[in-house]
């Protein structure tokens, strides 16, 4: 029986053009006060631009630097209250994920706890994740790397780990697949010391 699964590779596909990265993501937000409280005051993202929504000047457009020059922006209005609960439907955003330094992961967890927010932490094998919700009810993931991998080689490492996972017949990419992928690609293996956590695989 033929395997019709899509090819997993870090090579650029044969397409009319290739994107060069993520410039920004824009979210329909609630109000400015609650949005600033979560993204600037809790997650520590600088507010780098504030202006009217160019398509609807009755709204304000907030630009936050997520830490690497890539932007997360919100359309907000003071007449919109914050909400709770995810709204799953086709085309909806499931969650946003931001990264933190592995050495500050536990400090970040304490900050989320001190803010009175519920959260879960999972050891995903190839990375660690904390899940919470913002003021809009949007699921926010804050992840950190298990291994020190240069950004420009992450795709290569992940694609190699995928091949090793398939060869092992494993359901999920596990820490050992990442370790072996790094070694196979001739890179030094540096693993961060992170707390024990459940896998969160639902099994």
N, C-alpha and C positions, 0 to 999 in steps of 0.2 A: 504494500500500500504506500503510495507516494506521500511524502511529508510536505504539506502545503503551508507550513508555518513560515512567516516572514523571516528573511535572513537577518541575523543579529551581527552587526559589524560597526566598527568605529569609522570606516571609510565613508566619505561623502557619497550619497546616492547620485545616480545619473538623473539629474533634474534640470529644469531650465535655469535655475540659479540656486545658490546656497546661502542661507542666512549666516550672519557672522556673530550672533549672540542674542541675548534677551536685552532689549533696550528698556522697556518698562511694562508693567501690568497695571491696569486701571480698574478700580472696584467702585461700584455704587455704594457709597458709605452712608452713614447716618448723619450725625452732626459733628461739627469741628471739635468741640470740647472733648467728647468721648474718644474721638479718633486720635487726637493728640495725646490723651491720657494713656492710651494703649501703645501706640506705635512709637511715639517720641519718648514719653516718660517711663514706660515699662520696658519696651524692647530696645530703647536707646538709638532709634533711627533719627538722624538730624532732619528737621524740616528745612528743605533747601529752596523751595519755591512755593509761593502762595499767590494765586491770582484767580480772577473769574473763570469759570468754565467757558471756553471760547464759543461753544455751541449753544450754551444757555447761561448767560451772565447772572441769572438769579441764583446760581449755585457757585460754590467756591471749589477751586481745584487745588488740592494739597499734594506736594511732591516730597516724598521721603527717600533719602539715600539709604539703601539696604545694607551698605557696608563695603561695596565694591564698585560703586559708581552706577550700578543699575538701580532704576527707580521703581518704587511702588507708589502709585498715585490714587487719590480718592476724590470723587465728586461728592461734596457734602452740602448740607443745608440745615440751618438751625431749626427748621420745623420738622425734621425727621428724627424720631426717637431711636435709640439703639434697640436692637432686637436680639432674640435668642433662638437657637435651634437652626439646624441645617435645612436647606431647601433643595433636596435632591431632585433633579430633573435633567433631561438631556440638554447639554449646553451650559449647565450650571457649573460653577467652580466647586470642586470637591474640597480642596484645601490649598493653602499657600505654605511653602516651606522656606525657612531661612536657616542659615548656618551660623554656628558659633564655634569658637576655638575649643578644642577638646579639653584643654586645661581649665576652661571656665564653665564647663557643662554643669557641674554640681552647683556652682555659684548661681548660674542661671535658674536652675531648678528651685533653689531657695528663694530667689526673687519672685518667681511665679507663685510659689506657695505663700510668701509674705503678702502678696497682692490679693490673696483670698480666692484665687482661681483654681478650679478643679483641673487636674491634668493626669495623664498616663505616660509612663516611660517604657519603651520597648527596645530590646536589643535585636535589631533587624539583621544581624550577622554581618552585613556589609556596611552598616552605619548604625548609629544610635539615634533615637527620636523621642522627643517629648511632644505630646499633643495637648493643646488647650483650645480655647475659643476666644476670639476678639469681641469687641463690643457690638459687632453686627451679627454674632452667631456663626461667623465663618470659622471653620476649623483651621487652626494655625499649628503647623509642625515646625519645631526647632530641632535641627539635626546637627550631628557632629560626626566626623570621620573616625572610624576605628583604626585606619591606617593612614600614614602620612603619604599622600599621593599628589604630585603636582597637578594643578588644574588642567594643564594642557595634555595630560596623559590619562585622565579619569575615564574618558570614553573607551580608550584602548584597554585599560585594566578591567572595566566592567564587561566589555565584550569578550575578553579572554576568560573571565570568571564564568560568564554564561556558558561558554563552550565546555569548560571543566565541569560545571554543574550538570550539563546534559550528559557528558561522558560518565559521570558518577550515577546518573539516574536519580538525582536529588530533586525534590519538589521545589526547593528554594535555593538561591545563592547563599551560601553560608560563609562564615569567617575563613574557613580553611580554603575555600575556592578563591577568595580574594588574596590570601597569603600566597597560594601557589601561582596565581596569575601574576602577582608582583615579581615573584622569583623568576617565573618563566620569561618575563619581559626584561630581565637583567637589572632590576631595580633593587635598592636596599629596602628590606622590610623593617619598618618602624611602627610598632603597635602602641596605641595610647592606652593608658590605664583608666578604664571606665568602670562604673559600678555595675554589679550584677542586676539584670532585669529580665523579665519575661520576654519571649520572642514575639508575642502578639500576633501569631499566625492564625489564630482562631481554631487551632486543632488541639 
